[in-house]
Amino acid sequence: MLKLKAMKKSFGLIIILTILFLTTSDCQAIVDPTTVPNNRFGIHIVSDADLENAADLVNGNGGQWGYISLVIRQDERNTDRWRTTFNKMNRLKLIPIVRIATTMDGSAWAKPTADDANIWAAFLDSLPWPTKNRYVSIFNEPNHANEWGGQIDPKGYTEILKQYSMVLKNKNEDFFILSAGLDASAKNIAGTTMDEIKYLNQMQTASPDWLDYIDGWSSHSYPQPNFQGSASATGRGSIRTFDWEINELKKIGLSKDLPIFITETGWRVPGYSRQQLDNLYISAFNNAWNRSQIVAVTPFLLNYQSEPFADFSWQILGHSDFYPFYYTVSQMPKIVGKPTQLHRFNFINQFPAEFVAQSHYNYDLEIENTGQSIINKDDFDFKIATEPNLTIDEIHFDPIYPGEKGAINLKFHTGENPVQFNLVYWLQKDNQPVGDKQETKIKIYAFPDLHLQASIGLKNQTPNRWFKLFIYDLPENTAKPQISNNQTPIREYDGSIDDQSQLLKIQDIIFGKNYLLRLKVFNGLPKDIAWTPQPGLNEVKFGEVLSVDFNNNNYFDIGDIWEVIKQPLLIKQIL
């Protein structure tokens, strides 16, 4: 009995330790962006029409995967629209930081509701995010009443932040939650604004665990007052406001290292000379914003051509050109960011297994992109290991975006002799295979023989009794064998009708694949038939060919009647 009790106690202890381990382990799917090569340069935009100019700025001079801050309002939740935008950012190697927003209600932004979190989660989850981390900032500057339904409500914002964080992560653990950027220079003005320290303290009082619901800190590190100041200034109201904010968060209980996202910053353009703005941004990026904890710096604002933000626009008002500091920042040295992406795809079809010797082929290997990266020639290589009996002549594929299907086009030719071997092919990125390598047993046959049988009129004796056989690719699963009018045959053969024992040696076909054979005989209408070639002898019966195409234009028309009028003996061909 004593031994049994000891075993029960040990078993219970194991269960308790296991539960503690599971509950304290980091089970999140997000990736710490400070642990991978990261291009911290970014910019805030208001229109996807500015994405190319934004890419030239944040990825200029050697950079890739800079950041873009953008706002999506609840009345803009259109998946088709934003799918196009996100695919464009993927192509330009830009990482989105999405700030969600409600809509204007009078002079203030409407206060969000907890129920709307599910709608946001479904919408945001429907978008083709370019990277594993899906950066989402939960609204904006709620210590301004006009940003929160006309009220200052730290407790209400805390509840919304936690609710949206839980719902988004329940939808997909890759959502990386950022707090709303706060206005660090706001004063305590009743019913209008609240000091950030006071606001944070009230958030902490309302819910002491709220910091557990964010993955990164969104900071609006503006130089103040009047959005002007030195690049060397420190503390609150400087471009290093984020330092002050992190220290304040530690005072109220922050115990983890939060990655920092400076989603708004920058100087007002009026009042500065060209050289001053150049120096300010060079100093800021090289000295203030170069911390390892800083993930992204997206100054406000690339292009705004009217009030109230015209003074912050990097693009010159009324022009397509930019202020000189745009080009200065663009030419600052940058690195190639390597954010974590999911590389996944499926081969829809497989490489054929049986070919003919001394033949040329043009084959589409179809692919479905189920990952995040764009499968293109710049980032991916298609590799195929062949023996000398099969030679790749050309590989081509257009970009295949996430969630879409495409094809890798292969042009290749076979050797002279029948042979069997194993062929292996795969996609790779950064010299590493992506997914499993595909292996196919290949067999190359000697030329198959094709014997044609057809019932043809042509009772008059003529020395010009020719036929032509055309072989066309035929799409799979076609209910009726047909080809387009401008389709080019993959092979063409000539012969004589009189030689009924003639065998055609066929090249350039794949065994088991469907083709369309078109037989055109002298003075006969073309006859089509579907054909699936097999090794060895292939007997193909065309049946009756109507010998009424007297002008050999492939149709029976008024020209044929005219030929009969001119040559009445032609009528013997159809008797």
KOLVOMAR-606921 format. One record per residue (C-alpha): residue number from 0; residue in one letter; x, z, y. Coordinates in pm, 1 decimal. Each point is the difference from the previous one (the first is absolute). Layout:
<pts>
(NUM, A, (X, Z, Y))
...
</pts>
This chain:
<pts>
(0, M, (0.0, 0.0, 0.0))
(1, L, (281.8, 86.9, 239.2))
(2, K, (165.7, -333.3, -67.5))
(3, L, (-324.7, -189.8, 61.8))
(4, K, (-52.9, 178.5, 332.7))
(5, A, (352.7, -89.6, 108.8))
(6, M, (-65.5, -364.6, -82.3))
(7, K, (-323.3, 5.0, 203.6))
(8, K, (182.0, 147.2, 298.3))
(9, S, (274.6, -263.7, -20.2))
(10, F, (-254.9, -278.2, -28.4))
(11, G, (-189.4, 134.4, 300.2))
(12, L, (320.8, 19.6, 203.0))
(13, I, (78.5, -363.8, -84.3))
(14, I, (-345.6, -106.3, 119.2))
(15, I, (39.0, 191.6, 326.7))
(16, L, (345.4, -146.5, 66.6))
(17, T, (-125.8, -348.5, -78.7))
(18, I, (-289.6, 38.9, 245.2))
(19, L, (234.6, 130.6, 268.9))
(20, F, (236.7, -291.2, -56.1))
(21, L, (-276.0, -257.5, 22.2))
(22, T, (-153.3, 150.4, 311.4))
(23, T, (331.9, 27.4, 186.0))
(24, S, (138.5, -339.0, -97.2))
(25, D, (-9.6, -283.5, 252.4))
(26, C, (-256.7, -234.7, -152.8))
(27, Q, (-41.0, -226.3, 301.5))
(28, A, (58.6, -370.1, -45.2))
(29, I, (140.5, -58.5, 348.3))
(30, V, (371.3, -62.2, 48.6))
(31, D, (215.6, 187.8, 251.0))
(32, P, (89.8, -284.2, 240.1))
(33, T, (311.8, 185.0, 118.6))
(34, T, (162.4, -36.5, -342.8))
(35, V, (18.2, -381.9, 0.0))
(36, P, (166.1, -247.0, 239.6))
(37, N, (-235.7, -5.5, 297.4))
(38, N, (-23.9, -219.3, 308.9))
(39, R, (-146.7, 245.3, 250.7))
(40, F, (-59.0, -259.6, 273.9))
(41, G, (-365.7, -64.6, 73.7))
(42, I, (-255.9, -86.5, 265.5))
(43, H, (-365.9, 65.1, 76.8))
(44, I, (-228.4, -305.1, 13.5))
(45, V, (-367.3, -57.6, 78.7))
(46, S, (-39.4, -351.2, -145.4))
(47, D, (119.7, -163.9, -319.4))
(48, A, (78.5, -305.3, 215.1))
(49, D, (309.4, 194.0, 110.2))
(50, L, (141.1, 51.6, -350.2))
(51, E, (262.1, -275.5, 14.5))
(52, N, (135.1, 127.1, 332.4))
(53, A, (-9.2, 353.7, -139.2))
(54, A, (200.0, -109.8, -305.9))
(55, D, (260.7, -168.5, 220.0))
(56, L, (35.9, 330.4, 185.2))
(57, V, (9.8, 258.8, -278.5))
(58, N, (175.6, -216.0, -261.8))
(59, G, (234.4, -180.8, 237.4))
(60, N, (375.5, -4.2, -63.2))
(61, G, (6.5, 72.2, -370.5))
(62, G, (-307.0, 217.7, -44.6))
(63, Q, (-284.3, -10.0, -246.8))
(64, W, (-304.9, 219.5, -50.5))
(65, G, (-36.8, 142.5, 349.6))
(66, Y, (-323.3, 177.5, 93.4))
(67, I, (-321.4, -100.0, 175.3))
(68, S, (-246.6, 252.3, 141.1))
(69, L, (-352.2, -133.9, 36.0))
(70, V, (-352.0, 133.7, 46.0))
(71, I, (-300.0, -85.7, -218.1))
(72, R, (-338.7, 103.9, 137.8))
(73, Q, (-289.3, 78.3, -230.2))
(74, D, (-186.6, -308.4, 128.7))
(75, E, (298.8, -213.6, -108.1))
(76, R, (-6.3, 93.8, -367.4))
(77, N, (-4.4, -356.5, -126.8))
(78, T, (204.1, -37.2, -315.6))
(79, D, (41.2, -378.6, 24.2))
(80, R, (131.1, 20.1, 354.8))
(81, W, (250.0, 276.1, -69.8))
(82, R, (107.0, -145.7, -334.1))
(83, T, (129.7, -299.5, 192.7))
(84, T, (178.3, 227.3, 247.4))
(85, F, (157.2, 217.9, -269.7))
(86, N, (118.9, -306.1, -194.0))
(87, K, (153.2, -131.0, 321.2))
(88, M, (183.4, 329.9, 54.3))
(89, N, (119.6, -16.8, -359.7))
(90, R, (133.5, -350.8, 56.3))
(91, L, (175.5, 109.0, 321.3))
(92, K, (132.6, 314.4, -172.4))
(93, L, (-181.1, 246.2, 224.9))
(94, I, (-131.4, 342.9, -103.4))
(95, P, (-338.7, 94.9, 151.7))
(96, I, (-80.3, 343.3, 139.3))
(97, V, (-377.7, 0.0, 33.6))
(98, R, (-170.8, 230.0, 245.6))
(99, I, (-368.4, 23.7, -84.1))
(100, A, (-246.6, 27.8, 287.4))
(101, T, (-371.5, 27.7, 64.0))
(102, T, (-165.5, -196.2, 283.5))
(103, M, (-53.0, 69.0, 367.5))
(104, D, (-308.9, 205.2, 85.4))
(105, G, (-32.7, -21.5, 374.6))
(106, S, (336.3, 100.2, 147.4))
(107, A, (120.5, 181.6, -313.8))
(108, W, (85.1, -85.2, -356.8))
(109, A, (-277.0, 110.1, -234.8))
(110, K, (75.9, 305.3, -210.3))
(111, P, (61.7, -100.4, -364.6))
(112, T, (-217.0, 135.7, -276.4))
(113, A, (110.0, 142.1, -334.5))
(114, D, (-237.7, -233.7, -183.5))
(115, D, (182.7, -304.0, 138.9))
(116, A, (316.1, 96.7, -188.8))
(117, N, (-127.4, -168.3, -317.7))
(118, I, (-69.4, -323.3, 186.0))
(119, W, (348.0, 3.0, 150.1))
(120, A, (155.6, 70.7, -338.7))
(121, A, (-180.4, -288.2, -169.3))
(122, F, (90.3, -238.7, 281.5))
(123, L, (365.3, 98.3, 28.6))
(124, D, (38.9, -10.0, -378.0))
(125, S, (-128.7, -358.6, -1.1))
(126, L, (291.6, -123.9, 213.4))
(127, P, (321.3, -150.1, -145.7))
(128, W, (246.5, 258.8, 131.1))
(129, P, (354.2, -145.1, 4.8))
(130, T, (167.5, 321.3, -117.9))
(131, K, (-73.3, 284.4, -238.3))
(132, N, (-37.6, 246.0, 288.5))
(133, R, (-320.9, -68.9, 191.6))
(134, Y, (54.4, 157.5, 341.3))
(135, V, (-324.7, 115.9, 161.6))
(136, S, (-20.3, 206.0, 321.2))
(137, I, (-320.9, 204.4, 23.9))
(138, F, (-135.6, -85.6, 347.8))
(139, N, (169.1, 52.2, 337.0))
(140, E, (85.7, 274.4, 252.4))
(141, P, (-293.8, 231.0, -77.0))
(142, N, (126.4, 246.6, 262.1))
(143, H, (-166.2, -241.5, 245.4))
(144, A, (-376.3, 42.7, 18.3))
(145, N, (-55.2, -372.6, 52.3))
(146, E, (173.5, -65.5, -333.6))
(147, W, (-234.6, 235.9, -186.8))
(148, G, (-359.1, -59.0, 99.3))
(149, G, (45.8, 162.1, 341.1))
(150, Q, (101.2, 337.6, -148.8))
(151, I, (315.3, 201.1, -61.9))
(152, D, (-45.2, 117.8, -359.1))
(153, P, (318.8, 96.5, -190.4))
(154, K, (-200.0, 150.2, -286.0))
(155, G, (-212.3, -314.7, -32.0))
(156, Y, (308.3, -224.3, -2.8))
(157, T, (166.6, 216.9, -264.7))
(158, E, (-304.6, -30.8, -225.4))
(159, I, (-9.7, -377.9, 46.1))
(160, L, (375.1, -31.0, -64.4))
(161, K, (-24.8, 191.0, -326.0))
(162, Q, (-314.8, -181.0, -113.7))
(163, Y, (142.2, -346.7, 66.9))
(164, S, (329.9, 91.3, -163.0))
(165, M, (-173.5, 119.3, -318.5))
(166, V, (-233.9, -298.6, -20.2))
(167, L, (274.4, -256.5, 62.3))
(168, K, (236.4, 151.3, -254.8))
(169, N, (-280.4, 31.9, -251.2))
(170, K, (-57.2, -372.4, 45.3))
(171, N, (367.3, -86.7, -32.7))
(172, E, (295.6, 239.1, -11.0))
(173, D, (216.7, -251.1, 185.4))
(174, F, (-169.7, 81.9, 331.8))
(175, F, (259.0, 166.1, 224.1))
(176, I, (-188.6, 220.1, 247.0))
(177, L, (118.7, 40.3, 357.9))
(178, S, (-148.3, 242.3, 247.3))
(179, A, (-141.9, -131.6, 325.8))
(180, G, (261.9, -27.4, 272.0))
(181, L, (-65.4, 266.5, 264.1))
(182, D, (55.1, -18.4, 375.1))
(183, A, (284.6, 247.1, 43.1))
(184, S, (-28.5, -8.6, 379.8))
(185, A, (-371.3, 79.6, 17.4))
(186, K, (-100.5, 306.8, 203.2))
(187, N, (-269.9, 255.1, -66.8))
(188, I, (-283.9, -156.7, 197.1))
(189, A, (-338.6, 124.5, -115.5))
(190, G, (-205.9, -269.4, -168.8))
(191, T, (269.7, -262.6, 53.4))
(192, T, (336.5, 75.2, -166.2))
(193, M, (173.9, 282.9, -183.7))
(194, D, (365.0, 100.3, -12.8))
(195, E, (155.3, -110.4, -330.8))
(196, I, (129.4, 347.0, -91.4))
(197, K, (-342.6, 148.8, 49.3))
(198, Y, (-157.6, -283.7, -196.0))
(199, L, (240.7, 42.5, -293.7))
(200, N, (-50.1, 375.9, -5.4))
(201, Q, (-376.3, -43.5, -17.8))
(202, M, (39.3, -252.6, -282.0))
(203, Q, (212.7, 252.7, -187.1))
(204, T, (-253.7, 277.2, 57.4))
(205, A, (-283.4, -221.1, -117.9))
(206, S, (180.3, -104.5, -318.5))
(207, P, (344.8, 143.8, -79.0))
(208, D, (63.8, -259.3, -272.7))
(209, W, (-65.2, -311.3, 211.1))
(210, L, (369.1, -100.4, -1.9))
(211, D, (-26.8, -43.9, -377.8))
(212, Y, (-233.6, -294.4, 59.6))
(213, I, (245.4, -217.0, 193.4))
(214, D, (303.3, -188.9, -128.6))
(215, G, (157.8, -85.7, 334.2))
(216, W, (-13.3, 95.4, 366.8))
(217, S, (-125.5, -249.9, 258.3))
(218, S, (156.9, 63.5, 339.7))
(219, H, (-72.6, -144.3, 344.2))
(220, S, (344.1, 64.7, 148.6))
(221, Y, (-41.3, -129.8, 354.3))
(222, P, (238.1, 65.9, 289.3))
(223, Q, (-187.5, 196.0, 264.7))
(224, P, (-119.9, 29.3, 267.8))
(225, N, (-159.4, -339.3, 64.7))
(226, F, (158.8, -150.4, -314.8))
(227, Q, (340.2, -2.0, 167.5))
(228, G, (312.8, 198.1, -67.8))
(229, S, (348.1, 10.6, -143.5))
(230, A, (88.2, -111.4, -351.3))
(231, S, (218.4, 307.0, -30.8))
(232, A, (-271.1, 254.7, 83.6))
(233, T, (-108.0, 240.8, -271.6))
(234, G, (-300.7, 215.1, -78.6))
(235, R, (-365.5, -36.7, 84.9))
(236, G, (-84.7, -297.3, 219.3))
(237, S, (303.4, -203.8, -103.4))
(238, I, (68.9, -272.9, -252.4))
(239, R, (111.5, 288.1, -225.0))
(240, T, (-340.0, 170.6, 12.7))
(241, F, (-11.0, -27.8, -379.6))
(242, D, (281.0, 260.2, -20.9))
(243, W, (-199.2, 244.3, 207.1))
(244, E, (-313.3, -66.7, -206.9))
(245, I, (175.5, 62.2, -332.4))
(246, N, (136.0, 330.8, 133.1))
(247, E, (-348.7, 104.1, 110.6))
(248, L, (-138.8, -92.1, -343.2))
(249, K, (263.4, 217.2, -166.3))
(250, K, (-117.0, 291.7, 211.8))
(251, I, (-349.9, -29.4, -144.4))
(252, G, (104.7, -44.8, -361.5))
(253, L, (152.9, -343.2, -63.4))
(254, S, (236.5, 45.2, -294.8))
(255, K, (65.4, -357.8, -113.1))
(256, D, (199.2, -283.9, 154.2))
(257, L, (-260.4, -235.1, 142.2))
(258, P, (105.9, -362.5, 48.9))
(259, I, (-50.1, -86.9, 368.0))
(260, F, (-184.1, -307.3, 125.4))
(261, I, (31.8, -54.7, 375.6))
(262, T, (-311.9, -214.3, 24.6))
(263, E, (-8.4, -4.0, 380.8))
(264, T, (285.6, 19.9, 248.9))
(265, G, (168.8, -207.4, 269.5))
(266, W, (28.7, -39.0, 374.9))
(267, R, (-228.2, -154.9, 256.4))
(268, V, (160.1, -325.8, 109.7))
(269, P, (-62.9, 22.2, 379.3))
(270, G, (264.5, 199.0, 181.0))
(271, Y, (290.8, -96.7, -225.3))
(272, S, (253.5, -276.8, 31.3))
(273, R, (85.0, -233.0, -287.6))
(274, Q, (329.4, 179.1, -64.3))
(275, Q, (-162.5, 343.3, 11.7))
(276, L, (-259.3, -87.0, -265.9))
(277, D, (267.7, -158.9, -217.9))
(278, N, (210.9, 314.4, 21.3))
(279, L, (-296.5, 231.8, -60.7))
(280, Y, (-102.0, -168.9, -324.9))
(281, I, (356.1, -42.9, -124.2))
(282, S, (67.1, 369.1, 59.8))
(283, A, (-332.4, 106.6, -152.7))
(284, F, (43.2, -192.6, -324.0))
(285, N, (367.9, 88.3, -34.9))
(286, N, (-15.6, 366.0, 96.0))
(287, A, (-350.8, 147.0, 6.9))
(288, W, (-180.4, -195.5, -272.0))
(289, N, (275.6, -35.3, -258.3))
(290, R, (-72.4, 316.2, -201.7))
(291, S, (-30.4, -33.9, -374.4))
(292, Q, (-337.2, 178.9, 17.4))
(293, I, (-141.8, -270.5, 229.2))
(294, V, (-167.1, -272.6, -205.9))
(295, A, (-142.5, -223.8, 272.7))
(296, V, (6.4, -38.6, 377.5))
(297, T, (-281.4, -222.0, 131.2))
(298, P, (7.7, -7.0, 381.5))
(299, F, (-323.5, -66.6, 181.5))
(300, L, (-62.9, -298.5, 54.6))
(301, L, (112.5, -354.9, -87.8))
(302, N, (-263.7, -197.9, 186.4))
(303, Y, (-284.8, 110.9, 225.1))
(304, Q, (-101.3, -236.3, 276.4))
(305, S, (-239.6, 219.3, 202.5))
(306, E, (-70.9, 354.6, 108.0))
(307, P, (25.2, 277.4, -101.1))
(308, F, (321.2, -72.6, -193.0))
(309, A, (149.5, -293.6, 189.4))
(310, D, (290.8, 217.6, 122.9))
(311, F, (105.8, 69.9, -362.0))
(312, S, (-5.9, -361.4, -122.0))
(313, W, (331.2, -140.1, -123.4))
(314, Q, (-140.4, -349.3, 54.5))
(315, I, (1.0, -114.6, 361.4))
(316, L, (-346.1, -6.2, 150.7))
(317, G, (-139.2, -351.0, 16.2))
(318, H, (292.7, -144.5, -198.2))
(319, S, (89.8, -70.2, -361.0))
(320, D, (350.2, 134.4, 60.4))
(321, F, (117.0, 362.4, -20.3))
(322, Y, (188.5, 237.5, 223.2))
(323, P, (376.4, -2.8, -64.0))
(324, F, (-1.8, 334.9, -184.0))
(325, Y, (-207.3, -164.6, -277.6))
(326, Y, (294.3, -229.4, -76.6))
(327, T, (246.6, 286.8, 38.3))
(328, V, (-180.4, 204.6, -266.3))
(329, S, (-43.8, -307.7, -217.0))
(330, Q, (377.2, -53.4, -3.3))
(331, M, (85.0, 360.4, -83.5))
(332, P, (153.6, 16.4, -350.6))
(333, K, (-255.2, 85.2, -269.0))
(334, I, (1.8, 48.6, -373.0))
(335, V, (-193.3, -149.5, -285.6))
(336, G, (-263.4, 257.2, -84.8))
(337, K, (-79.7, 40.4, -367.4))
(338, P, (-339.9, 167.5, -16.6))
(339, T, (-139.6, 62.5, -344.6))
(340, Q, (-228.3, -281.8, -111.3))
(341, L, (-191.9, -51.4, -321.2))
(342, H, (116.4, -323.7, -163.7))
(343, R, (-256.2, -99.7, -260.3))
(344, F, (-134.5, -327.4, -131.7))
(345, N, (-158.2, -157.4, -304.5))
(346, F, (78.8, -334.3, -158.6))
(347, I, (-341.1, -161.7, -37.3))
(348, N, (124.3, -267.7, -236.0))
(349, Q, (307.9, -17.3, -218.3))
(350, F, (282.1, -248.0, -25.1))
(351, P, (-97.7, -272.8, -248.7))
(352, A, (156.5, 19.1, -343.5))
(353, E, (17.6, -362.9, -118.3))
(354, F, (154.2, -298.3, 175.8))
(355, V, (126.2, -349.6, -71.3))
(356, A, (367.5, -99.2, 7.5))
(357, Q, (132.4, -218.3, 285.2))
(358, S, (-296.0, 88.6, 219.6))
(359, H, (-55.5, 115.2, 357.5))
(360, Y, (-251.1, 267.5, 96.1))
(361, N, (-167.8, 145.1, 305.6))
(362, Y, (-164.8, 330.4, -89.5))
(363, D, (-171.2, 276.8, 198.1))
(364, L, (58.1, 353.7, -120.8))
(365, E, (-294.2, 187.3, 152.2))
(366, I, (42.4, 350.4, 143.2))
(367, E, (-230.3, 269.5, 135.5))
(368, N, (166.5, 231.6, 254.2))
(369, T, (-130.4, 353.1, -63.0))
(370, G, (268.8, 177.9, 202.6))
(371, Q, (84.2, 44.6, 369.9))
(372, S, (289.2, -236.3, 56.4))
(373, I, (-43.0, -368.9, 74.9))
(374, I, (139.0, -203.3, -287.3))
(375, N, (206.4, -258.2, 185.6))
(376, K, (329.0, -184.5, -31.9))
(377, D, (172.0, 220.2, 259.8))
(378, D, (-50.3, 326.4, -189.6))
(379, F, (-56.7, -101.8, -362.0))
(380, D, (185.5, -220.0, -244.8))
(381, F, (-156.7, -162.5, -302.3))
(382, K, (249.4, 11.8, -284.3))
(383, I, (-20.1, -192.9, -322.8))
(384, A, (249.2, 8.8, -285.2))
(385, T, (3.6, -331.2, -185.5))
(386, E, (222.3, -177.4, -245.1))
(387, P, (158.0, -336.0, 85.4))
(388, N, (-298.3, -163.6, -170.3))
(389, L, (-225.1, 92.1, 295.5))
(390, T, (131.3, -43.5, 353.4))
(391, I, (-169.0, 128.6, 315.8))
(392, D, (8.2, -263.4, 273.2))
(393, E, (-193.8, 179.9, 274.2))
(394, I, (-185.8, 327.5, 62.9))
(395, H, (-249.7, 27.8, 282.3))
(396, F, (-264.0, 250.9, 100.8))
(397, D, (-189.4, 68.3, 319.0))
(398, P, (-49.1, 362.5, 112.0))
(399, I, (-246.4, 192.2, -217.7))
(400, Y, (-155.9, 282.8, 200.7))
(401, P, (-117.4, 330.6, -147.1))
(402, G, (-333.6, -34.7, -175.1))
(403, E, (31.5, -378.3, -20.0))
(404, K, (88.7, -254.4, -266.8))
(405, G, (256.6, -275.0, 15.6))
(406, A, (238.3, -200.5, -213.3))
(407, I, (368.7, -50.6, -62.0))
(408, N, (53.2, -372.8, -38.4))
(409, L, (267.3, -97.6, -250.9))
(410, K, (149.2, -344.6, -41.3))
(411, F, (216.4, -33.9, -308.9))
(412, H, (104.4, -239.6, -273.4))
(413, T, (75.7, 29.9, -368.6))
(414, G, (307.1, -111.4, -191.1))
(415, E, (36.3, -286.0, -243.2))
(416, N, (-50.0, 177.9, -330.5))
(417, P, (-268.7, 211.5, -167.1))
(418, V, (91.2, 368.9, 13.0))
(419, Q, (-140.1, 353.6, -7.6))
(420, F, (112.3, 288.7, 223.9))
(421, N, (-120.9, 306.4, 191.1))
(422, L, (-66.6, -38.9, 370.5))
(423, V, (-3.8, 306.2, 231.1))
(424, Y, (-128.3, 3.7, 360.2))
(425, W, (-65.8, 264.5, 263.2))
(426, L, (-27.6, 76.0, 371.4))
(427, Q, (265.6, 208.5, 166.8))
(428, K, (53.6, 165.5, 337.4))
(429, D, (331.3, 133.0, 128.5))
(430, N, (158.0, -119.4, -325.7))
(431, Q, (-228.5, 223.3, -205.3))
(432, P, (-279.2, -123.1, -231.1))
(433, V, (-353.0, 72.0, 117.6))
(434, G, (-228.7, 80.4, -290.5))
(435, D, (63.7, -102.3, -358.3))
(436, K, (194.0, -309.3, -95.4))
(437, Q, (-211.2, -262.6, -173.3))
(438, E, (124.7, -163.1, -318.8))
(439, T, (-133.3, -314.1, -163.4))
(440, K, (109.0, -183.2, -314.7))
(441, I, (56.4, -360.8, 98.8))
(442, K, (-13.6, -294.1, -237.4))
(443, I, (99.5, -348.0, 111.9))
(444, Y, (-131.0, -282.5, -220.2))
(445, A, (93.6, -361.9, -43.6))
(446, F, (-231.0, -252.7, 165.8))
(447, P, (-354.6, 18.6, -136.7))
(448, D, (-159.3, -332.3, -96.6))
(449, L, (-325.5, -114.8, 156.5))
(450, H, (-214.2, -255.2, -182.0))
(451, L, (-285.1, -145.7, 205.5))
(452, Q, (-320.5, -135.4, -148.6))
(453, A, (-259.3, -182.4, 208.1))
(454, S, (-274.0, -259.3, -50.5))
(455, I, (69.1, -282.3, 243.6))
(456, G, (-179.9, -330.5, 56.3))
(457, L, (238.7, -264.4, 128.6))
(458, K, (-104.1, -261.8, -255.2))
(459, N, (150.3, -280.3, 202.0))
(460, Q, (361.2, -64.6, -85.4))
(461, T, (227.9, 78.6, 291.5))
(462, P, (370.3, 69.9, 13.2))
(463, N, (-52.2, 283.2, 249.0))
(464, R, (-159.1, 264.0, -222.2))
(465, W, (171.9, 308.3, 145.0))
(466, F, (-94.8, 363.9, 27.6))
(467, K, (123.3, 292.3, 208.4))
(468, L, (-24.5, 366.4, -98.1))
(469, F, (14.8, 267.5, 269.0))
(470, I, (46.9, 371.7, -75.0))
(471, Y, (-131.5, 246.9, 258.8))
(472, D, (13.5, 376.8, 28.3))
(473, L, (-342.8, 146.1, -65.8))
(474, P, (-97.3, 342.8, 139.4))
(475, E, (-75.1, 265.4, -256.6))
(476, N, (-361.1, 81.2, -93.4))
(477, T, (-144.4, -321.2, 143.9))
(478, A, (-345.1, -69.9, -136.6))
(479, K, (39.8, -373.9, 56.2))
(480, P, (335.0, -180.9, -12.6))
(481, Q, (53.6, -145.2, 346.3))
(482, I, (276.4, -42.7, 253.7))
(483, S, (14.1, -48.9, 374.6))
(484, N, (20.0, -353.1, 138.6))
(485, N, (349.0, 47.9, 142.7))
(486, Q, (148.0, 188.0, -296.1))
(487, T, (333.0, -135.0, -122.4))
(488, P, (51.5, -41.2, -375.9))
(489, I, (280.8, 198.1, -155.2))
(490, R, (79.3, -292.4, -229.8))
(491, E, (-96.0, -369.1, -37.0))
(492, Y, (39.7, -231.0, -300.2))
(493, D, (-45.4, -376.7, -45.4))
(494, G, (-84.9, -188.4, -318.0))
(495, S, (-174.1, -293.2, -162.9))
(496, I, (-354.6, 10.0, -138.0))
(497, D, (98.8, -229.4, -283.2))
(498, D, (240.0, 255.6, -148.1))
(499, Q, (-251.5, 232.6, -166.9))
(500, S, (274.6, 191.3, -181.4))
(501, Q, (195.5, 83.5, 314.9))
(502, L, (105.3, 366.4, 36.0))
(503, L, (83.9, 139.1, 343.1))
(504, K, (283.9, 251.4, 26.5))
(505, I, (-136.1, 262.1, 240.0))
(506, Q, (211.9, 203.6, 244.6))
(507, D, (-59.0, 258.5, 276.2))
(508, I, (-293.6, 174.1, -168.9))
(509, I, (-54.3, 359.5, -110.9))
(510, F, (-148.6, 55.8, -342.7))
(511, G, (-333.9, 177.2, 0.0))
(512, K, (-69.5, -86.6, 364.8))
(513, N, (-294.9, -217.4, 102.0))
(514, Y, (60.6, -346.3, 143.1))
(515, L, (-209.4, -296.2, 96.9))
(516, L, (87.0, -338.1, -152.4))
(517, R, (-115.2, -306.2, 188.9))
(518, L, (7.5, -330.7, -186.1))
(519, K, (-12.7, -316.4, 207.1))
(520, V, (-3.1, -326.3, -195.2))
(521, F, (5.7, -356.9, 124.6))
(522, N, (-343.8, -84.0, 148.6))
(523, G, (-139.8, 334.3, -120.4))
(524, L, (-136.4, 296.2, 193.7))
(525, P, (219.7, 312.0, -17.6))
(526, K, (-94.2, 247.5, -273.2))
(527, D, (79.9, 372.3, 30.1))
(528, I, (32.9, 256.3, -273.3))
(529, A, (126.2, 358.3, -16.6))
(530, W, (304.7, 56.5, -218.5))
(531, T, (185.1, 305.1, -125.4))
(532, P, (333.0, -118.7, -144.6))
(533, Q, (142.8, 133.8, -323.4))
(534, P, (342.9, -56.1, -155.2))
(535, G, (30.5, -303.8, -225.9))
(536, L, (-259.4, -278.8, -16.4))
(537, N, (-294.4, 14.6, 241.5))
(538, E, (-297.3, -227.8, -72.5))
(539, V, (-214.5, -62.7, 307.8))
(540, K, (-326.3, -192.2, -24.5))
(541, F, (-132.7, -142.4, 327.5))
(542, G, (-303.7, -168.3, -148.1))
(543, E, (-140.4, -310.9, 167.5))
(544, V, (162.2, -139.6, 313.3))
(545, L, (-230.8, -215.1, 213.3))
(546, S, (175.4, -330.5, 70.5))
(547, V, (-173.8, -78.3, 329.2))
(548, D, (274.4, 72.3, 254.4))
(549, F, (92.7, -364.9, 44.9))
(550, N, (190.0, 52.7, 323.8))
(551, N, (177.3, 312.0, -138.5))
(552, N, (-78.0, 226.7, 294.4))
(553, N, (-123.8, 281.1, -231.1))
(554, Y, (-365.6, -47.9, 101.5))
(555, F, (-288.4, -228.4, -91.3))
(556, D, (-105.2, -151.1, 332.5))
(557, I, (-97.4, -323.5, 171.4))
(558, G, (355.7, -125.9, -44.7))
(559, D, (-41.0, -1.0, -376.5))
(560, I, (-319.4, -205.5, 25.9))
(561, W, (181.2, -246.9, 221.3))
(562, E, (279.1, -31.9, -258.6))
(563, V, (-258.3, -83.6, -270.3))
(564, I, (-151.8, -263.1, 225.6))
(565, K, (340.7, -155.1, 48.5))
(566, Q, (98.2, 36.7, -367.0))
(567, P, (-313.5, -9.8, -219.2))
(568, L, (209.5, 29.5, -316.1))
(569, L, (72.2, 361.2, 93.7))
(570, I, (-347.2, 90.3, -122.3))
(571, K, (133.3, -37.6, -355.3))
(572, Q, (191.2, 322.5, 47.4))
(573, I, (-315.5, 207.9, -4.1))
(574, L, (-187.9, -184.5, -275.9))
</pts>
